[in-house]
Amino acid sequence: MNEKVILLIEDNEDDIALTLRAFEKSNVKNKVISIEDGEQTLNYLFCRGKYEGRDPFDVPTLILLDLKLPKVNGFEVLKALRENENTKILPVVILTSSKEDQDIMNGYSLGANSYIRKPVDFEKFFEAIQTLGLYWLLLNESPAQINHHEK
């Protein structure tokens, strides 16, 4: 990928709209690809099904992963990402409304880079997205950039 792309894995349309609005308000101009279930996420990342023929090295710079997803939950997506050579080091930020301590432990145990609880208040959510964008898209050196340079 020539540009830094964010993969947003979220099934709640309101949360998708809110996240996109927060990125827009934060002047994050990166392309956001939104996928609404875990099965399609794995198909996209591993170039299966309707994504067959997609370049497997064309990976997102950042994955924002909800946990409560239809078909394949966020933990299963994260586990599959970490087990695959092309995706095992991609930055994954769990962005969820779950307040369960066990979900935090499971997320980090499976290799999440960060765990953020979605604030209900838009201003707090906006600040979280702004900080997230600043860190992961501007400051952090991404393995996606390395993969791109090696091609």
N, C-alpha and C positions, 0 to 999 in steps of 0.2 A: 504494500500500500504506500502510495506516495504521500498520502495525508494521514494524519493521526485520526483514526476512526474509533468511536465509542460504540460498543455493543451493549445495548440496554435490553436486559432480559426481564420483562415485567408483564404480568397478565392483567393488571388493573388499568383500564383506559384513563381514569382520572390521574393516577400516579404517573403514567407515561406523559400525559399532557403537562402535568405539574413539573416533571423533570425537564422536559423540553423547554418549557417556559423559563425555568430557573437557569438553564444553560444559556438561553437567549438573553435573559436579563443580565447574566454575568459576562456577556460578550464572548462566550465560548462558541466559536464558529465551526468547530469540528463537525464532520458528518456523524450523525447518530443513526445506527441501524437498530430498529426495535423489533424484537421477536417475543411473542406472547406465550410460548410454552417451552418446556425443557426439551422435549423431543425434537422440535424444529431447531432449537439452539444447537443440539448435537449434530443434527443433519447439516446445518449451516457450517459449523466449525470443522466437521469431518467430511464435508463435500459429498453428502449422500442425498438420495431422493431428489427433490427438485433443485438441489444445490450441486448435484453431480456435475463435474466439469469445472467447478470453481477452483481457483488456485489454492491448494492447501497451505501455501506459505503466505497467502494474503490474509494475515491475521489482524484483529483489532489491536489498538494500542492499549485499550482499557475495556474491561468487562464489568458492567454493573449488574449484579445478579440478585434477583429476589429469591427467597427461599420457597415460598408457597406458590408453586407453579403447577399448572395442569400437566398431565401425562407423565412427566419426569420431574421430580422436585429439584430444587436448587442444590441440595446436598449431592444428589446423584449426578447432576451436571458437573459440579465442582470435582467430584471424584473422577469422573471420566476425563475431564480436562487435565487433571494432574497425572493421570496414567498414560497420556498420549505424548509422544516425543515432540510433536509440533506445538502443543498447547500447554505443556506442563509448567512453563515459567511465565505465562502471560499474567499480567496484573489483574487480579479479580477482587473487586470490592463488593462485599455483600451489602446490599442496600435493601433493608427490610423493615417491616413494622413489628417484627417479632421481638418481644421483650424477654424471651426465655433464655436464662443463663446457659442452659444445655445447648441451645442453638448457637450461641457465641462460641462455646467450647468445640462443638462439632465443626463449625465453620473454620476455625483456626486449625483444628486437627486435620482437616481435609486439605489445608493449604491456602486458605483465603489470605490475601494480603492485608485486608482491612475489613472491619465490620462496622457499619453505620446504621443506626436506627433512624428510620424516617421520622423526622419531627412532624407533628400534626400542623403546627403553625407555619404558614408559608414563608414568613421572613426568616425563621430559623432554618427551614428547608433550603431557601435561597442561599443563605450563608454557607450551609453544608455543601451544596453543589458548587458554589463559587470556590470554596477552599479545595474541594475535590478536583475541580478542573485546573486550578492553579498548580496544585501539587503534581497530579498524575499526568497532565498534558504539557505542562511547561517545564517544571523542575526535574521530574523523574526521568532517568534514562531508561527507555523501554526496550525489552528484548525484541519487540516487533521492529524497531529501527535496525537492530543488528541483523535480523533475518532478512530485511529488505536489502541491506547493503551487501549481503553475501550472495544474493541472486545474480 
